[in-house]
Amino acid sequence: MGMESLKSKRAIISSISPAIGSSEELMTIRGEGFGDEQEESYVSIAGYRVTSSHYLSWSDSEIRLNIPYNVQDGLVKVVTKRGESEPSFFANRSNIPQSIRSDLLSSVPVISRIEPEEAAPGDLISIKGTGFGVSRLSSDILFTANRVGSSLPKADSETMFAASISEYPWNYWSDNEIRVRVPDGAASGAVQVRTSKGSSQGYPFKVSFTAGKKSYVDRQIYVVQTAVDIENGQEAALGEITLYMPRPVLSASQPSAEYREVKPDAFIDNDRGDIVFRTKEMTGKENRQSFSASAVITVYGVESSINEKKLPPYSSETLSLYKSFMAMEQQLPSDVTAVAELASEICGKEKGLYRKARLIYDYMRKNYKVQSILRSGQSDHMDLPKRKTGDSFDFAAMYVSLCRASGIAAVQISGVLVDEGGGSHIHSWAEIYLEDFGWFPVDLSLACGLQYNGFPAREDCADYYFGNMDNRHIAYSRGTRSIKASMSNNRIVRRPRSYAMQTLWEESSAAKSSYSSYWTDPIITGIY
């Protein structure tokens, strides 16, 4: 049975009443796919499984129950043999503060209201209350995550996530008001303010998906090791070498990357997305040093559905926020004449951003052939239209360039694909930004039939990889990470087609004339 067939049978909650209630009060859950009888199905409220004695009636479209005693604020889900529904949010009336002592107002944050009460991804909202602090410092706003489906228990970091992991900057922060944009990956549920003094109560908030919806499904956990060896040359001592090892990037589909082991201790644990190592002095007898890091990375697959007619053009705020994703990058010169002319030829008179993105996608899929072997050196993706063949880097970079030339915010992502045997393959793909929707994944090379040894090919790859993504993509960079050498006369090493896009990987003092470096691609040491 296909994924869509299973998905269509999963329970769907359309409404719960009341959304704010008290113990023993009647709750009515409406929707579809609940099943004509309860049997082994059940309702979960804030992680509490409602027992049989609380149900008053159960049908395929409506469930009536008495709210259990002492149930806390949290997510409401209907769980059947087909899996769990996407959640709605319930708040216990007794937990909503009516009046709070002034001494508490100066410490624990409290949300009094959110305006508007419903908004789409990317929309600006105002959170009113007390105790937020006069500036953000290390505080965060937590949103309910739009993630469903997993046989593994979820950590708190996967049911809620901090808006600070998104690309949106804070718009305004004061002790009694925060203005922030709804981040990509948020769902209806609770919003919390978290400061050094503690966390606020979960305040109900609804995320609207008028332009389409994206869900994060089928969680997979990987243990990944990255490493580099440095070998001394002929000299008796080794000059100082700085190594910039990429960390995985965090996003709605890749919410966590926890490092379990870093050897030796890092010089800087996290410098703009890299682990920074420095070599120690070596004698002629000690001619090799090894550096490694092992991370536990959580990845979700992505399923998208678009209501094309309701996709608006970019607002002035979006154009301002995403101007860096529409401008020329050193590796993605989307404003050069040749790219602009080709983009114009492909898109013609089309005005819609989504349709433009699809026209470019279909054009490249029909006119270019993809190869699994990465091209070496500094070779330019810009000659892809002449060669008619290229690797995943060429396809992702060219797609992003054509999108940017067509007025579409786009970014190239680099990382690895994980095959069925646990092997990893350096790979690049892309994302485009759509108003009122968020980031939309596109893997053009897989859509063109790219086959890695051991990586399962999909029969529907041509359509699937325009808006959907499997959980086998591990991302190490979104766009090019710019790293400047610490000294102008230092020697630097670049790795242009690797598992991350960054301007500098190694930096050595000018006095050091001879050494060798051996970078290994990310190795999958565990899958859960």
Steps between C-alpha positions, in 0.01 A plus 500: 500500500643843404579784739202707381258214568625461855501874554137533383385250765679670789264673744452874443383741770306796364397650836490442875251665732579645743862590423523638853320287759495343844509151646182291447372750240360354175746512207385445141759411234384525139680385187528183293671162497438425870335164423140396564597342834766579755651147520875560561491866400527777759534872560818644648496834687835650603656153482225347718317206339128548568361172639179332383288616793522864383352449150131579454481425126733412211430521126705547187446879508437584867633402843337618825681455832531638849827684553705293749584638841819709524584486125754773420543733203617315192435339165182305421540206262278219376704179473375211284666198342584727206710724721445823690319807369660839471445672835268770627569687822310493830554734794387421854305803622646464847851557360416832337606775740230737618710720723864467586700648784731783399806314629431219255442743214864605530625146458297231322367602155123501451314529167172693524407497129632451147391727215376388258380169641559331163775562243685332212872408493699819452229730641589741779329442835507692828534312831379708794566426866752557778841382611653463152805707591609832355705328229513156347845387621473118507119487512288325239148465364387139475245390240326166463677301228312370197641148530305174486564128487775310677528171685757663729414723798553868427713729709366837613725663239305320229147587612594866556777698333653843539427762236865604528603203283319657205642771279258764631659772714324623813284795405455645850561387859402670825391392845131498404495449123680286244444530125623205298410321177337157503793269412509238229394166648256639759156345554189584699553437869684671781737798497736558792749767602813352658745717693772437757229537767286219361234429238157652464182297480414360159270751330267371224587622149377390159717480188303537176601327178290678239768470231575134570641286775827331575539210745814348650469122511689172550768608746842341461798532733857468373836486675750665267877539530711757317880493513825641363863388534796736476840358408821692545739554211876485504559768762574417860206704631153581378377859481154585628210373286136595561231259382135596443283188530135563396221430747157386372259789448177514699165546330138394530580167333830453686419629849792370704867405475650405833874437518596199710873492437753755376868398491718676598322786675401768252674835491151650444196275538268694269633787293231606248404138443845337512702309757842665498810290574863608524799273467748464777873520442642174365853368486639282226399188695140616535407567142119445506208653687137386476186708562147362511147579615199273542146641499151359551284663231119491479351521151138508382355439158292782348157475337358809330164588351460834320185702434652678202210743451541634854876554488553878521796687351783599731414778743739791549600348836586166338701672227697675772549189715605278210703739289813294570325195347425695182842656449819374338720263697859435408411144400149583374524803265131520417519849354736424214361564154499138383299379799256790479439434132447127556264567791300739286483245219376228736241707689375718217213722615422295811464721812426247773806404705386142557431448129839651410673262739318205344578613143871520585482161670331334201737666252813377676352155554427462128817657357787396731638164610632436848809301605574346839877569494584846634693719261832609649677829548364849452287410195207737455137391503433782255613286206227241571283630211791432262608166642142377553626277782613559857500383860260587783698815581463624141127429499430665836720802428353554153145464628563755776664738252207480257248546782680807634520644149120454484436687825462190720675476838707180486789333681732210423538238774794263525545190711475125453244241396480181704445177308322188625828343610599802710746636245519875438528693174588870463194670357344843432138606467299824528215682672285787377296735718125545443295769672259375771649152465870494586795314350412256222753218437621409149747222414543532127777244456298223669199606293716452190569140599832531682589162646754439773600145588262382769275806489138399428356655183136611499265428213342845547830687542419758228207638698593396854820706529320823412367588844569176688815360656590166651665468842834390350629854433743633765580870451830665593456839333225730366667731253868585513647554847752785476810453716782754496862412562631632832817635335528639149826318427380159620457218251147364463346183361157479335290192426253621235293183456469345841229430756485870596536825309742731678777727381776361724575155645866531605725791590873469563765748600718630221802338660353155452597374154432127505216294643221274372134488604258210457132585545257210515142540386240466778475136613173357630582298814143444620138522382199495733 
